Amino acid sequence: MSREHRQPRLAVDCIIRVRRRLVFVRRRNEPRGLALPGGFVDHGETVEDAVRREMREETGLELGDLRQFHVYSDPHRDPRCHCVSVVFTADGIGDPRAGDDAASITLVEPDTIPFAELVFDHAQIVRDYLAQMPARRSAVDQAG
Amino acid sequence: MSREHRQPRLAVDCIIRVRRRLVFVRRRNEPRGLALPGGFVDHGETVEDAVRREMREETGLELGDLRQFHVYSDPHRDPRCHCVSVVFTADGIGDPRAGDDAASITLVEPDTIPFAELVFDHAQIVRDYLAQMPARRSAVDQAG
């Protein structure tokens, strides 16, 4: 663990539930399209602090029931650089409002997600989420 | 997601089961002590490829039933740098032999782990593993 060498960049993304809908941002910058809200991790902060900061900046939402979901690290998942993302799930608290890199925010029902519009590997991430968390989805449905 | 700035380094560590025992390495370099085997992720490789490569280099083991466990990212978890670790669990395949950064390899029964000798935040990681995976441990016990 002692060699210095070129490394991937480290990001966080979050699947945010607001009642029964999922939060997506329409990106202001390339690649254009819909994405899960996310951003890069700063030196000196935990990935949990990073995702709370980025979600506040990009969506105006605070996060409840924050949980790590999965790490996505394919070198080709992001066309800009090799970027490893720690993906979280959370409940959004507050009123969503677009900020930072987001031109606008869209809340989407789980059964109407426009997968073809999702950039990066976010279609795969959302499919993994919907496939692996039926219990979670049921609980959300019951609360919505 | 467009700003360039200083970021944490990205590592992988693995909780490897060999029959009912867990694999630790006695470190050749500072900090001295026992650690889970691990290493840094290279640009262009997935975290799964990184952990398979590092475990092969450091322990001589191939990995079966490889699963992501949790990401540990406290800025003070590693005295050398801010280093975020994606921790995996796996079954070790083959005969362990020390290589690379490891001076020697120790296989430890889950109920005799020398927590005071573990460096970094590895005592916490192993405690989290033992606390959160009773079903997994039972399966290992049955097979051991």
Contacts between the chains, C-beta under 8 A, distances in Angstrom:
chain1	res1	chain2	res2	distance
A	1	B	11	6.5
A	1	B	29	7.9
A	1	B	38	6.3
A	1	B	39	5.3
A	1	B	40	6.1
A	1	B	80	7.9
A	1	B	83	7.9
A	1	B	101	6.0
A	2	B	29	5.8
A	2	B	101	6.9
A	3	B	40	6.8
A	5	B	40	7.1
A	5	B	42	6.5
A	5	B	43	7.6
A	6	B	42	7.4
A	6	B	43	4.2
A	7	B	9	6.1
A	7	B	10	5.5
A	7	B	40	6.6
A	7	B	41	6.1
A	7	B	42	7.1
A	7	B	43	5.7
A	8	B	10	6.1
A	8	B	41	6.1
A	8	B	43	5.6
A	8	B	44	7.8
A	9	B	7	6.1
A	10	B	7	5.5
A	10	B	8	6.1
A	10	B	10	5.5
A	10	B	84	6.1
A	11	B	1	6.5
A	29	B	1	7.9
A	29	B	2	5.8
A	38	B	1	6.3
A	39	B	1	5.3
A	40	B	1	6.1
A	40	B	3	6.9
A	40	B	5	7.1
A	40	B	7	6.6
A	41	B	7	6.1
A	41	B	8	6.1
A	41	B	73	7.6
A	41	B	84	7.1
A	42	B	5	6.6
A	42	B	6	7.4
A	42	B	7	7.1
A	43	B	5	7.6
A	43	B	6	4.2
A	43	B	7	5.7
A	43	B	8	5.6
A	43	B	75	7.8
A	43	B	82	5.4
A	44	B	8	7.8
A	44	B	75	4.9
A	44	B	82	5.9
A	45	B	75	7.0
A	46	B	73	4.4
A	46	B	74	5.9
A	46	B	75	7.1
A	47	B	71	5.7
A	47	B	73	4.5
A	47	B	84	6.5
A	48	B	73	7.4
A	68	B	70	6.3
A	68	B	71	5.9
A	70	B	68	6.3
A	71	B	47	5.7
A	71	B	68	5.8
A	71	B	71	6.4
A	71	B	86	5.2
A	73	B	41	7.6
A	73	B	46	4.4
A	73	B	47	4.5
A	73	B	48	7.4
A	74	B	46	5.9
A	75	B	43	7.8
A	75	B	44	4.9
A	75	B	45	7.0
A	75	B	46	7.1
A	80	B	1	7.8
A	82	B	43	5.4
A	82	B	44	6.0
A	83	B	1	7.9
A	84	B	10	6.1
A	84	B	41	7.1
A	84	B	47	6.5
A	86	B	71	5.2
A	86	B	86	7.9
A	101	B	1	6.1
A	101	B	2	7.0
